[in-house]
Every structure is written in C-alpha cells, then in structure tokens.
Amino acid sequence: MAIPTTCIGAYPKPDYVPMTDWFQLKQGLTETSGDVTRLANDLAETDAETETRYHRATEAAVADQVACGIDIPTDGEIRRENYIHYHCRHLAGFDFENLTKLTVRDGAYNAELPTIRAKIEPHGDHFLDRDFKAAQQCTDRPVKITVPGPTTIMDTCANAHYSDQRSLAFDLADALNFEIRALAVAGCKFIQVDEPLFARNVERALDYGVECLDRCFDGVPDDVTRVMHMCCGYPEHLDDEKYHKADPSSYFQLAEAVDRSTVDQISIEDAHRHNDLSLLEKFRKSTVIFGSVAIAQSRTESVDEIVGRLHAALQHIDRDRLVAAPDCGLAMLGRERAMAKLKVMTEAARAV
C-alpha cells in the first residue's frame, strides 16, 4: 500500500488570473496600503470574464496535482491574494481601508494590515462552498479546502476593538465554523484549518488556540476529515536560508495537546528543516501529514532522499497514520518546480 499524498493549500497562479500572490509583493503579506485596499475593492466584485479565468485556473491547478499523482488535491487557493485576508474580506468587523503597520510572525517582518474595528461576525453569503464545488467538479478525487485559523488571523491583522484576545479568538472561531459547516454540507470531505502561529506562539496555542481549533470544527459530521496545518514559516523569496523560522522545539510542546483535540490529521513541515523524529511518537491517535519536499528551496529533492526520510518516519509512527505532502503551499515555486517536486514526492510515496 502506497503512502497517501496530499497538498497543503496554495498552488502557483497562471498569468491570466487577475491576482498577485502575497509573496510577490515587497513586504511579505502586503506592499502598501493602496495594494491592500485595491485588492479588497477589486476582489469584492468580479465580472463574468474574471469568473471564467478563476474557474479555468482552478481546473488547471487541480489537473496538475492529479497529473503528479496527488491523492487529495486542493483548489490551489486560486481566488486568494493570501489565505488569511481572503477569508477576512468575507467577515464583518474588518477595515481594509485604514490599515495599521505591525511587526508580525514573531518579528519576521513588518506589514500594513487590515484592522479589526467591530465585532467579528459572518457577513453575507457563504463563499468557500462555491470554491469547493468549482474545484471538485474537475476531478473524481476528493478536494481539500483550507481555512485560516483564529490565532493566525489575529497575527495577520491589527486589533482596535477587542480588549480581550481570547474573546477575539473565539469570535473568529465561531465565524470560521459558520463557513466550515457550509463546506461540509456542500460535500467537502477534507477541511483544513491553517495555524502556523501555533509554532510561533506556543503559549497562546496552549492557552486557547487548541480549544478554538475544536470550535472551528464544531458540528462537522464524522465523515469529514478534520485537518490542521502548522508549519514553521517561510521567506519572501526562494533559497533565503536566513529567514526567521519558528523554534523547532515548538512541535514537541504542541504535539500532545493538538493530538488530544478533535482533529484527525496534523500537518507538520520536515523537509526544509528535519525534525527529531521521536516527535512522531507524541501523536498517538492522529494521522501525521509529513512535510516531504521544501516549498522555498529551488532544488528538487531526489526520490531516494524522500524515501529515506519516509522510512525513518515509519520507525516512529504506524504506516496507516502517515501521509506525504509538501511542507506548505507551493505558490512560491512556480508551476514547473512545483510539479517536479510533486512528481518525485508521489514516486517516493509509492516506492515506500
């Protein structure tokens, strides 16, 4: 039995998509106030031609992943300028006109960010069910859809309304749950909450982050696989080895608490920076999605080195609880590199 494979979220956007990926902008998440405001305004309304481009690009992203042998592809997050602000634009309480400059990601960089100025609530119609249906019609394989987690949203926006961070986190979790339930009703069987800030702020994650993670999945049927992703961060450009990543010991501090949560699969990175694989023994019930190719390094890994790492992982976790994936989203690599890495990863998974 081959080890199953999946992707984490973002896939390189083709040139005809009217959207710039966030790491193509100068300051990581945003370039200037004008860019954030323009994106918020431009993306709020789309014409028929733009919708056709989004559908075409989504179909291409799914087809590429399937062609590379991926068992559970994603929609490629084609409609998203970044995976966090896309969701925030659909929630009441966020101000995309008057931004606030902050240092984010544990001091990794500065950015001008949307500001929370009122209670966070769902606003308008559901939207991720549309994204799921557009992607799922492209394949008979189950498509995974991703959602930003509460603590990660909190670190990617300014808060000018809530005096209590915990209350903000739970309001975000409730708003995310509103959308996640709609995804489940639409037939999505793999739903992933992205919480890279768990690794950056372990204290916050253990204080209320894991509880909020469970709140995000409240009421989701048992036939839906609940996934969470926590990478250690990646840079603004390829092959930047000096980027400030989260402390790898954070995985050891978080593993048992996340394993006790209601999630079924936990995604961690391992390719860019190898873990002490005794870490896997701390996941007693959860399936581990094991980062097997680096997403910010231009070099393509060999089949043999991925096979070796997967064999090493299997010394610490049951075979039926291991899934191979990239460390994180693939958009930084460009299409050619992304496909090359996915092909060697799936070949290695089959070989193991």
C-alpha positions as CSV (number, residue, x, y, z in Angstrom):
1,M,0.0,0.0,0.0
2,A,1.4,3.3,-1.1
3,I,1.6,6.2,1.4
4,P,-1.2,8.6,0.6
5,T,-0.3,12.1,-0.7
6,T,-1.9,15.5,-0.5
7,C,-1.0,19.2,-0.9
8,I,-1.3,21.8,1.7
9,G,-3.0,24.8,0.0
10,A,-1.7,27.3,-2.5
11,Y,-0.6,26.4,-6.0
12,P,1.2,28.7,-8.5
13,K,-1.3,31.0,-10.2
14,P,-1.2,31.4,-14.1
15,D,-0.6,34.8,-15.5
16,Y,-4.2,35.2,-16.7
17,V,-5.5,35.2,-13.1
18,P,-6.2,38.9,-12.0
19,M,-4.4,38.4,-8.7
20,T,-0.9,38.7,-7.3
21,D,0.3,36.2,-4.7
22,W,1.2,37.9,-1.5
23,F,4.9,36.8,-1.5
24,Q,5.3,38.6,-4.9
25,L,4.7,41.8,-3.0
26,K,7.5,43.6,-1.3
27,Q,6.7,43.1,2.4
28,G,5.5,39.5,2.6
29,L,1.8,40.0,3.2
30,T,1.3,43.4,1.7
31,E,3.3,46.1,-0.2
32,T,1.4,49.3,0.5
33,S,-1.9,50.5,1.9
34,G,-3.0,51.0,-1.6
35,D,-2.4,47.4,-2.6
36,V,-4.5,46.0,0.3
37,T,-7.3,48.5,-0.3
38,R,-7.3,47.9,-4.1
39,L,-7.4,44.1,-3.6
40,A,-10.3,44.4,-1.2
41,N,-12.2,46.6,-3.6
42,D,-11.3,44.8,-6.8
43,L,-11.9,41.3,-5.5
44,A,-15.3,42.2,-3.9
45,E,-16.9,42.2,-7.3
46,T,-15.9,40.1,-10.3
47,D,-17.4,40.1,-13.8
48,A,-18.2,37.0,-15.9
49,E,-14.8,37.1,-17.7
50,T,-12.9,37.1,-14.4
51,E,-15.0,34.3,-13.1
52,T,-14.2,32.3,-16.2
53,R,-10.5,32.9,-15.6
54,Y,-10.8,31.7,-11.9
55,H,-12.5,28.5,-13.0
56,R,-10.0,27.9,-15.7
57,A,-7.1,28.4,-13.3
58,T,-8.7,26.2,-10.6
59,E,-9.2,23.4,-13.1
60,A,-5.6,23.7,-14.2
61,A,-4.3,23.6,-10.6
62,V,-6.3,20.5,-9.8
63,A,-5.3,18.8,-13.0
64,D,-1.6,19.5,-12.3
65,Q,-1.8,18.0,-8.9
66,V,-3.7,14.9,-10.2
67,A,-1.3,14.5,-13.0
68,C,1.5,14.4,-10.5
69,G,-0.2,11.6,-8.6
70,I,-1.6,13.6,-5.6
71,D,-4.4,11.6,-4.0
72,I,-6.1,14.6,-2.2
73,P,-5.5,17.8,-4.2
74,T,-6.5,21.3,-3.1
75,D,-8.3,24.0,-5.0
76,G,-4.9,25.8,-5.2
77,E,-6.4,28.8,-3.4
78,I,-6.5,30.4,-6.8
79,R,-9.0,33.1,-5.8
80,R,-7.0,34.2,-2.8
81,E,-4.4,37.1,-2.6
82,N,-3.4,35.3,0.6
83,Y,-5.0,32.6,2.5
84,I,-5.8,34.8,5.5
85,H,-7.1,38.1,4.1
86,Y,-9.3,36.4,1.6
87,H,-11.3,35.0,4.4
88,C,-11.3,38.2,6.4
89,R,-12.8,40.1,3.5
90,H,-15.9,38.0,3.9
91,L,-16.3,38.8,7.7
92,A,-17.9,41.8,9.3
93,G,-15.6,43.8,11.6
94,F,-12.6,44.2,9.3
95,D,-11.4,47.5,7.9
96,F,-9.4,47.2,4.7
97,E,-9.3,50.9,4.0
98,N,-7.5,52.2,7.1
99,L,-4.6,49.9,7.8
100,T,-2.2,49.6,10.7
101,K,1.5,48.9,10.4
102,L,2.7,46.0,12.6
103,T,5.6,43.7,13.2
104,V,4.2,40.1,12.7
105,R,5.3,36.5,12.7
106,D,7.4,36.7,15.8
107,G,9.4,39.6,14.4
108,A,9.9,38.1,11.0
109,Y,8.7,41.2,9.1
110,N,6.7,44.4,9.1
111,A,3.4,44.9,7.2
112,E,0.5,47.2,6.8
113,L,-2.6,45.2,7.8
114,P,-6.4,45.3,7.9
115,T,-7.7,46.5,11.2
116,I,-10.5,44.9,13.3
117,R,-12.8,47.8,14.3
118,A,-16.0,45.9,15.3
119,K,-17.3,42.5,16.5
120,I,-16.2,39.7,14.1
121,E,-19.2,38.0,12.5
122,P,-20.1,36.2,9.3
123,H,-21.1,38.7,6.6
124,G,-23.2,37.9,3.6
125,D,-23.4,34.6,1.8
126,H,-21.2,31.6,2.1
127,F,-18.3,31.6,-0.3
128,L,-16.0,28.6,0.3
129,D,-18.6,26.1,-0.8
130,R,-18.5,27.9,-4.2
131,D,-14.7,27.4,-4.3
132,F,-15.1,23.8,-3.3
133,K,-17.7,22.9,-5.9
134,A,-15.7,24.6,-8.7
135,A,-12.6,22.5,-7.8
136,Q,-14.4,19.2,-7.1
137,Q,-16.1,19.2,-10.5
138,C,-12.6,19.0,-12.0
139,T,-11.8,15.6,-10.5
140,D,-13.2,12.4,-9.0
141,R,-10.6,12.6,-6.2
142,P,-11.6,14.4,-3.0
143,V,-10.6,18.0,-3.0
144,K,-9.4,19.6,0.3
145,I,-10.3,23.2,1.2
146,T,-8.3,25.3,3.6
147,V,-9.3,27.9,6.2
148,P,-7.0,30.2,8.2
149,G,-7.2,29.6,12.0
150,P,-8.1,32.1,14.6
151,T,-4.7,32.7,16.1
152,T,-3.1,33.1,12.7
153,I,-5.7,35.6,11.6
154,M,-5.0,37.5,14.9
155,D,-1.3,37.8,14.0
156,T,-2.1,39.0,10.5
157,C,-4.5,41.8,11.4
158,A,-4.5,44.7,13.8
159,N,-7.0,44.7,16.7
160,A,-8.6,48.0,17.5
161,H,-11.8,46.7,19.0
162,Y,-11.3,43.7,21.4
163,S,-9.8,44.3,24.9
164,D,-9.6,40.6,25.4
165,Q,-7.6,38.5,23.0
166,R,-9.4,35.3,24.0
167,S,-12.8,36.8,23.1
168,L,-11.4,37.8,19.7
169,A,-10.1,34.3,19.1
170,F,-13.5,32.6,19.9
171,D,-15.5,35.1,17.8
172,L,-13.1,34.3,14.9
173,A,-13.6,30.6,15.6
174,D,-17.4,30.9,15.5
175,A,-17.2,32.9,12.2
176,L,-14.9,30.2,10.7
177,N,-17.2,27.5,11.9
178,F,-20.1,29.1,10.0
179,E,-18.1,28.7,6.8
180,I,-16.7,25.2,7.6
181,R,-20.2,23.8,8.3
182,A,-21.3,25.1,4.8
183,L,-18.3,23.3,3.3
184,A,-19.3,20.1,4.9
185,V,-22.9,20.5,3.7
186,A,-21.6,21.1,0.2
187,G,-19.8,17.7,0.3
188,C,-16.2,18.6,1.2
189,K,-14.7,15.6,3.0
190,F,-11.3,17.2,3.8
191,I,-11.3,20.5,5.6
192,Q,-8.1,22.0,6.9
193,V,-7.5,24.8,9.4
194,D,-4.1,26.5,9.0
195,E,-2.5,27.5,12.3
196,P,1.2,28.3,11.6
197,L,1.0,30.7,14.6
198,F,0.8,27.8,16.9
199,A,4.5,27.2,16.3
200,R,5.3,30.9,16.7
201,N,3.3,31.4,19.9
202,V,3.1,28.1,21.8
203,E,1.7,29.8,25.0
204,R,-1.3,31.3,23.1
205,A,-1.9,28.0,21.3
206,L,-2.0,26.0,24.5
207,D,-4.0,28.7,26.4
208,Y,-6.9,28.9,24.0
209,G,-5.7,28.1,20.4
210,V,-6.4,24.4,20.6
211,E,-9.8,25.0,22.1
212,C,-10.6,27.4,19.3
213,L,-9.4,24.8,16.8
214,D,-12.1,22.4,18.2
215,R,-14.6,25.2,18.0
216,C,-13.9,25.7,14.3
217,F,-14.9,22.1,13.7
218,D,-17.9,22.1,16.0
219,G,-20.9,20.3,14.4
220,V,-18.9,18.9,11.5
221,P,-20.1,15.4,10.5
222,D,-17.9,12.4,11.4
223,D,-17.4,11.5,7.7
224,V,-15.4,14.8,7.2
225,T,-11.7,14.5,7.9
226,R,-10.6,17.4,10.1
227,V,-7.1,18.6,9.3
228,M,-4.9,21.2,10.9
229,H,-1.6,22.6,9.5
230,M,1.2,24.2,11.5
231,C,4.4,25.0,9.5
232,C,7.3,27.0,11.0
233,G,7.1,29.8,8.4
234,Y,8.8,30.5,5.1
235,P,10.5,33.5,3.5
236,E,9.6,36.1,0.9
237,H,11.8,34.5,-1.8
238,L,13.3,31.2,-2.7
239,D,16.6,30.0,-1.1
240,D,16.6,32.5,1.7
241,E,18.3,30.5,4.4
242,K,18.4,33.3,6.9
243,Y,14.6,33.6,7.3
244,H,13.4,33.6,10.9
245,K,11.5,30.4,11.4
246,A,9.7,29.2,14.5
247,D,11.6,27.2,17.0
248,P,11.5,23.5,16.1
249,S,11.0,22.6,19.7
250,S,7.6,24.2,19.5
251,Y,6.3,21.0,17.8
252,F,7.3,19.0,20.8
253,Q,5.5,21.4,23.1
254,L,2.3,21.3,21.0
255,A,2.1,17.7,19.8
256,E,0.2,16.1,22.7
257,A,-2.3,19.0,23.1
258,V,-3.1,19.0,19.4
259,D,-3.3,15.2,19.3
260,R,-5.9,15.3,22.1
261,S,-8.0,17.7,20.0
262,T,-10.8,16.7,17.7
263,V,-8.7,16.9,14.5
264,D,-7.9,13.7,12.6
265,Q,-4.8,14.8,10.7
266,I,-1.9,17.1,11.7
267,S,0.3,18.7,9.1
268,I,3.9,19.5,10.0
269,E,7.0,20.5,8.0
270,D,10.1,18.3,7.9
271,A,11.8,18.9,4.5
272,H,13.2,22.4,4.9
273,R,14.5,21.6,8.4
274,H,14.4,18.0,9.7
275,N,12.7,17.2,13.0
276,D,13.9,14.8,15.7
277,L,11.5,12.1,14.5
278,S,10.8,10.9,18.1
279,L,8.3,13.8,17.7
280,L,6.0,11.5,15.8
281,E,5.6,9.2,18.8
282,K,3.8,12.0,20.6
283,F,0.9,11.8,18.0
284,R,-0.8,8.7,19.5
285,K,-4.1,8.9,17.6
286,S,-3.7,11.5,14.8
287,T,-2.5,10.9,11.3
288,V,0.6,13.0,10.5
289,I,0.9,14.8,7.2
290,F,4.6,14.8,6.9
291,G,6.4,17.6,5.0
292,S,8.5,15.8,2.4
293,V,9.5,18.5,-0.1
294,A,10.6,22.0,0.7
295,I,8.5,24.8,-0.7
296,A,11.0,27.7,-0.5
297,Q,14.1,25.9,-1.9
298,S,14.7,25.8,-5.7
299,R,16.5,22.4,-5.6
300,T,14.2,19.5,-6.3
301,E,14.7,16.6,-3.8
302,S,15.6,13.1,-5.1
303,V,13.2,10.2,-4.8
304,D,15.8,8.3,-2.8
305,E,16.2,11.1,-0.1
306,I,12.4,11.3,0.3
307,V,12.1,7.5,0.5
308,G,14.8,7.5,3.2
309,R,13.1,10.1,5.2
310,L,9.7,8.4,5.0
311,H,11.3,5.1,6.0
312,A,12.8,6.9,9.0
313,A,9.4,8.3,9.9
314,L,7.9,4.9,9.8
315,Q,10.2,3.9,12.7
316,H,8.1,6.2,14.9
317,I,4.5,6.1,13.6
318,D,2.2,3.5,12.2
319,R,2.1,3.2,8.4
320,D,-1.6,3.9,8.2
321,R,-1.2,7.2,10.1
322,L,1.4,8.7,7.7
323,V,0.6,11.0,4.7
324,A,3.2,12.6,2.5
325,A,2.9,16.3,1.5
326,P,4.9,19.4,0.8
327,D,5.9,21.4,3.8
328,C,3.4,24.1,3.0
329,G,1.8,25.9,-0.1
330,L,3.6,25.6,-3.4
331,A,2.9,29.1,-4.9
332,M,6.4,30.4,-4.4
333,L,8.0,27.7,-6.6
334,G,6.3,28.4,-9.9
335,R,4.5,25.7,-11.8
336,E,7.5,23.9,-13.3
337,R,9.3,23.5,-10.0
338,A,6.1,22.7,-8.1
339,M,5.2,19.8,-10.5
340,A,8.8,18.5,-10.4
341,K,8.7,18.3,-6.6
342,L,5.2,16.7,-6.5
343,K,6.2,14.1,-9.0
344,V,9.3,12.9,-7.0
345,M,7.3,13.0,-3.8
346,T,4.5,10.8,-5.2
347,E,7.0,8.4,-6.7
348,A,8.7,8.1,-3.3
349,A,5.4,7.6,-1.6
350,R,4.6,4.7,-4.0
351,A,8.1,3.3,-3.5
352,V,7.7,3.2,0.3
